[in-house]
Amino acid sequence: MTWIAAVARLRARREPGVLVTVATVRGHAPRDAGAKLVVGRTGAWGSIGGGNVEAVAIDRARELIDASDPKPELMDFALNDKVTNQHGVQCCGGTVSVLLEPLPVVRAVAVFGVGHVGLELARILARQDLDLHLVDSRAELLAEERLGVLADSVAQVHVHHTPLLPEEVLAELPPGTHVLIMTHDHAEDAALCDAALRTGHLGSIGLIGSAAKWTRFRKRLSTEGGHDDAVIDRIKTPIGLSDINGKEPATIAVSVAADLLRTFESTGD
């Protein structure tokens, strides 16, 4: 498997990893600069030359995988018989610098409702390195020609057409997914709020709407849904930055995206 395929596999499986690259070589070494190795918790793909260099790099990569806030780092190796190595002697005669780059599990966001605001929000979030799930009960809003504006996305975009029960998508979302509810139908929004509160693996939950809408929803979630106040408080509404008051879809989308990015920074999720 190529290193690119290995990185893609880790991302698809939502597993952390480390990309290890031979950064510089002086003298003789098993591999040239640019050789790559991908390390996961239980596997490794590619090679930076084997021996002590690779074994030590794998050990350190797995320490980074388990670290709370891993950062890229360089490791230097002298390849001679005068150096005491943890995993045997390599006496090629050169020196090698190895760069370790953590590959964290990317964040995931699900936007329920891809209307005017939802599409503008998707355009902004698509510039972030995340898994972006777009969910709508209306097939025409998910048409390829309409979502063509996302063709150059940095994000991995996943489209879900759910004509009957959009809330069923919640169970399929990756752990920690941040959910934004902004459909065209208040009844659909209410059902999604109730289902989101019953789905334990989600991240933050946001609902677009007015104070009057939330008053009705909160009462319904309590009386009909049986949720207590602490559970209902998981839902943030209104979403967006409070000091941005514009009502244009693009303005609302900027506000909501900025608020979500602030949530990312404050929670680390």
C-alpha positions as CSV (number, residue, x, y, z in Angstrom):
1,M,0.0,0.0,0.0
2,T,1.3,3.5,-0.9
3,W,1.7,6.0,1.9
4,I,-1.0,8.1,0.3
5,A,-3.4,5.2,0.4
6,A,-2.5,4.5,4.0
7,V,-3.2,8.1,5.0
8,A,-6.6,7.8,3.2
9,R,-7.4,4.6,5.0
10,L,-6.7,6.0,8.4
11,R,-8.9,9.0,7.6
12,A,-11.7,6.8,6.4
13,R,-11.5,4.7,9.5
14,R,-11.3,7.8,11.7
15,E,-8.1,6.5,13.2
16,P,-5.1,8.8,14.2
17,G,-1.7,8.2,12.8
18,V,1.7,9.8,12.1
19,L,3.4,10.5,8.7
20,V,7.1,9.9,9.0
21,T,9.4,11.4,6.4
22,V,13.1,11.2,5.9
23,A,13.7,15.0,5.8
24,T,17.5,15.1,5.2
25,V,20.3,12.7,4.6
26,R,24.1,13.3,4.9
27,G,26.4,10.6,3.8
28,H,25.2,7.0,3.4
29,A,21.7,6.0,4.7
30,P,19.3,3.2,3.9
31,R,16.8,5.5,2.2
32,D,17.0,8.9,0.5
33,A,15.3,12.1,1.6
34,G,11.6,11.9,0.9
35,A,11.0,8.3,1.9
36,K,7.8,7.9,3.9
37,L,6.3,5.7,6.5
38,V,2.7,5.9,7.9
39,V,2.2,4.7,11.4
40,G,-1.1,3.8,13.0
41,R,-1.9,2.4,16.4
42,T,-1.7,-1.2,15.2
43,G,0.0,-1.1,11.8
44,A,2.6,0.6,9.7
45,W,2.9,1.1,5.9
46,G,5.9,2.0,3.9
47,S,9.5,2.2,5.1
48,I,12.2,4.7,5.9
49,G,14.9,2.1,5.8
50,G,14.2,-0.4,8.6
51,G,16.6,-1.0,11.5
52,N,17.0,1.3,14.5
53,V,15.9,4.4,12.7
54,E,12.5,3.0,11.6
55,A,11.9,1.2,14.9
56,V,12.6,4.3,17.0
57,A,10.5,6.4,14.7
58,I,7.6,3.9,15.1
59,D,7.9,3.9,18.9
60,R,7.9,7.7,19.0
61,A,5.0,8.0,16.5
62,R,2.8,5.8,18.7
63,E,3.7,8.0,21.7
64,L,2.5,11.0,19.6
65,I,-0.7,9.1,18.7
66,D,-1.5,8.8,22.4
67,A,-0.5,12.4,23.2
68,S,-3.3,14.9,24.0
69,D,-1.9,17.7,21.8
70,P,0.8,16.2,19.5
71,K,3.0,18.5,17.4
72,P,5.3,17.8,14.5
73,E,8.9,17.1,15.5
74,L,12.3,16.2,14.1
75,M,14.4,13.3,15.1
76,D,18.1,13.0,14.3
77,F,20.0,9.8,13.9
78,A,23.8,9.1,13.5
79,L,24.3,5.9,11.7
80,N,27.6,4.6,13.0
81,D,28.8,1.8,15.3
82,K,29.8,4.3,18.1
83,V,26.2,5.2,18.8
84,T,24.2,3.1,21.3
85,N,20.9,2.3,19.7
86,Q,17.7,1.0,21.2
87,H,17.0,-1.4,18.3
88,G,20.5,-2.5,17.1
89,V,23.4,-1.0,15.2
90,Q,23.2,0.8,11.9
91,C,26.6,1.7,10.6
92,C,25.9,3.1,7.2
93,G,28.1,6.1,8.1
94,G,25.7,8.9,7.5
95,T,23.2,11.0,9.5
96,V,19.5,11.2,9.0
97,S,16.8,13.6,10.1
98,V,13.3,12.3,10.3
99,L,10.1,14.4,10.4
100,L,7.1,13.1,12.3
101,E,3.8,14.7,11.5
102,P,0.7,13.8,13.5
103,L,-2.4,12.8,11.5
104,P,-5.3,13.5,13.9
105,V,-8.8,12.3,13.4
106,V,-10.5,15.1,11.5
107,R,-13.5,16.8,12.9
108,A,-16.9,16.1,11.5
109,V,-19.9,18.4,11.0
110,A,-23.4,17.6,9.9
111,V,-25.7,20.3,8.4
112,F,-29.3,19.3,8.4
113,G,-31.0,21.5,5.8
114,V,-29.2,22.7,2.7
115,G,-31.4,25.6,1.8
116,H,-30.1,29.1,1.3
117,V,-28.3,29.4,4.6
118,G,-27.2,25.7,4.7
119,L,-25.6,25.9,1.3
120,E,-23.8,29.1,2.1
121,L,-22.6,27.5,5.4
122,A,-21.5,24.4,3.4
123,R,-19.4,26.6,1.1
124,I,-17.6,28.1,4.1
125,L,-17.1,24.8,6.0
126,A,-15.9,23.1,2.9
127,R,-12.7,25.1,3.1
128,Q,-11.8,23.4,6.4
129,D,-10.2,20.0,6.8
130,L,-13.1,18.1,8.1
131,D,-15.8,15.6,7.2
132,L,-18.8,17.5,6.1
133,H,-22.2,15.8,6.0
134,L,-25.0,17.5,4.2
135,V,-28.5,16.2,4.9
136,D,-31.8,17.1,3.4
137,S,-35.2,15.6,2.6
138,R,-35.4,17.5,-0.7
139,A,-33.5,15.8,-3.5
140,E,-33.4,18.9,-5.7
141,L,-31.3,20.8,-3.1
142,L,-28.7,18.0,-3.2
143,A,-28.5,17.9,-6.9
144,E,-25.0,17.7,-8.3
145,E,-25.3,20.9,-10.3
146,R,-26.4,22.8,-7.1
147,L,-23.6,21.4,-5.0
148,G,-21.1,22.0,-7.8
149,V,-19.8,25.0,-5.8
150,L,-18.2,22.5,-3.4
151,A,-16.2,20.8,-6.1
152,D,-12.9,22.1,-4.9
153,S,-13.6,21.4,-1.3
154,V,-10.8,20.8,1.2
155,A,-13.4,18.9,3.3
156,Q,-14.6,15.4,2.5
157,V,-18.2,16.1,1.6
158,H,-20.9,13.4,2.2
159,V,-24.4,13.9,0.9
160,H,-27.4,12.2,2.5
161,H,-30.8,12.4,0.8
162,T,-33.4,11.3,3.4
163,P,-36.9,11.9,2.1
164,L,-38.8,10.5,5.1
165,L,-36.7,10.5,8.3
166,P,-33.6,12.7,8.3
167,E,-33.0,11.9,12.0
168,E,-32.0,8.3,11.0
169,V,-28.8,9.8,9.7
170,L,-27.8,10.8,13.2
171,A,-26.9,7.2,14.2
172,E,-24.7,6.9,11.1
173,L,-22.6,9.9,11.9
174,P,-19.0,9.5,13.2
175,P,-18.4,9.9,17.0
176,G,-18.1,13.5,18.0
177,T,-19.9,15.0,15.0
178,H,-21.1,18.5,15.5
179,V,-24.7,18.9,14.4
180,L,-26.3,22.0,13.0
181,I,-30.1,21.8,12.5
182,M,-31.6,24.3,10.0
183,T,-34.2,22.6,7.9
184,H,-37.1,24.2,6.0
185,D,-39.7,22.5,8.4
186,H,-40.1,23.3,12.1
187,A,-41.6,19.8,12.6
188,E,-38.5,18.3,11.0
189,D,-36.2,20.5,13.2
190,A,-38.1,19.4,16.3
191,A,-37.8,15.7,15.5
192,L,-34.1,16.2,14.8
193,C,-33.6,17.9,18.2
194,D,-35.3,15.1,20.0
195,A,-33.4,12.4,18.2
196,A,-30.0,14.3,18.6
197,L,-30.5,14.4,22.4
198,R,-31.1,10.6,22.3
199,T,-27.9,10.0,20.3
200,G,-25.1,9.8,22.8
201,H,-22.0,9.9,20.5
202,L,-22.6,13.4,19.0
203,G,-20.6,16.5,19.7
204,S,-22.3,19.9,20.0
205,I,-25.9,20.4,18.8
206,G,-27.0,23.7,17.3
207,L,-30.4,24.9,16.2
208,I,-31.2,27.9,14.0
209,G,-34.2,30.0,14.9
210,S,-35.9,32.6,17.1
211,A,-36.4,32.8,20.8
212,A,-40.1,32.1,20.3
213,K,-39.3,28.9,18.3
214,W,-37.0,27.7,21.0
215,T,-39.6,28.3,23.7
216,R,-42.0,26.0,21.9
217,F,-39.3,23.4,21.2
218,R,-38.0,23.4,24.8
219,K,-41.5,22.8,26.2
220,R,-42.1,20.0,23.7
221,L,-38.8,18.4,24.4
222,S,-39.6,18.4,28.1
223,T,-43.3,17.4,28.1
224,E,-43.5,15.1,25.0
225,G,-39.8,14.0,24.8
226,G,-39.3,13.5,28.5
227,H,-35.9,15.2,28.5
228,D,-34.7,17.0,31.6
229,D,-33.4,20.5,31.6
230,A,-29.7,19.5,31.7
231,V,-30.1,17.3,28.6
232,I,-32.1,20.0,26.7
233,D,-29.4,22.5,27.5
234,R,-27.1,20.5,25.2
235,I,-28.8,22.3,22.3
236,K,-27.4,25.7,21.6
237,T,-29.8,28.2,20.1
238,P,-29.6,30.7,18.5
239,I,-26.4,29.7,16.7
240,G,-23.9,32.2,15.4
241,L,-22.2,35.2,16.9
242,S,-24.5,37.4,18.9
243,D,-23.1,40.6,17.7
244,I,-23.6,39.8,14.0
245,N,-27.2,40.7,13.2
246,G,-27.5,40.6,9.4
247,K,-30.2,38.4,7.9
248,E,-28.7,37.7,4.5
249,P,-28.0,33.9,4.1
250,A,-24.3,34.5,3.5
251,T,-24.0,36.7,6.6
252,I,-25.8,34.2,8.8
253,A,-23.6,31.5,7.4
254,V,-20.4,33.4,8.3
255,S,-21.7,34.0,11.8
256,V,-22.6,30.3,12.3
257,A,-19.3,29.1,10.9
258,A,-17.3,31.5,13.1
259,D,-19.3,30.3,16.1
260,L,-18.6,26.7,15.3
261,L,-14.9,27.3,14.8
262,R,-14.8,29.0,18.2
263,T,-16.4,25.8,19.6
264,F,-13.7,23.7,18.0
265,E,-11.0,25.9,19.6
266,S,-12.6,25.9,23.1
267,T,-13.4,22.2,23.2
268,G,-10.5,20.7,21.2
269,D,-13.1,18.4,19.5
